[in-house]
């Protein structure tokens, strides 16, 4: 099944390491800028996503920037078949129901791929939104401050753990560990408001996502304990959560794929800044039922797992670029060989 044009564009838009807000916010902002949308319509659309586009001049400037950039791109295509709207409203359903990350490019801003026209179009949107980047980031940070403080501290601690254990975590984890569909599909909202239900229907399956890096499971449990106890208000109290001791698979080194080295050391705060929005219930005061529903969409868990892996990968790349330790691609050759050998032995065992 062919992925709709809009998703292709947005996945490419999120393929840069620099975070301009976060993936979900950028997804919604970009949707407001269609060639057929008037400034007034765009402003109304944007107002439901961000306060950074409150005046007509800002909206007009961004819209004109995008239209000019697209026109310049089209002028350079000698055989373009696309004379329709730049962004299409052909999504796979309402983005308010979630589902952007699972099976559609992941949650990380550095995830996604695209070539040719789509990549260039995404570059146009990104550059046109760039003047509002800091404003968008402030909105994200303001929302994080509305959450219990432990959400931010434990999310950052989780990312820090992946960074501190980057060599081992990046060797045994990859974006392939993020499931292609919601791991909580079919779970009962009422049941997960109990301690045992949250353990069985949320913690147990989500621990299977992060068990590729067992060094950081304690930090993950601390994060989800904060979510459960401070937001869902799990009963009865106290509620002690834990990851199962058995893992879904034996850990093995993965084949190392050389990538462009990271320019700077990754900041674990990205875990909170990218993922907290998936807890946004659109309420002044978060209710237990609403937050339980958000958790069961699965995107918060998918995001923290994906972004933490990204932190580990970028730390390895940064260390290789900086000559720190044995993290360069050259020094990881034995790791690659180990991964291939492990895969070969696994095949042999099945014969």
Secondary structure, DSSP 8 states (H G I E B T S, - for coil): ----HHHHHHHHHTTSSS-SS-HHHHHHHHHT--TT--HHHHHHHHHTT-STT-SHHHHHHHHHHHHHHHHHHHHH-TT----S-SS----SS-GGG--SSTTTT-S-TT-----HHHHHHHHHHHHHHGGGHHHHHHHHHHHHHHS-HHHHHHHHHHHHHHHHTHHHHHHH--GGGS-SS-TTTT--TTGGGBHHHHIIIIIHHHHHHHGGGGGGHHHHHHHHHHIIIIII--BSSS------SS-SS-------------SS---THHHHHHHGGGG--S-SS--HHHHHHHHHH-HHHHHHHHHHHHHHHHHHHHHHHHT-TT-STTTTHHHHHHHHHHHHHHHHHH-
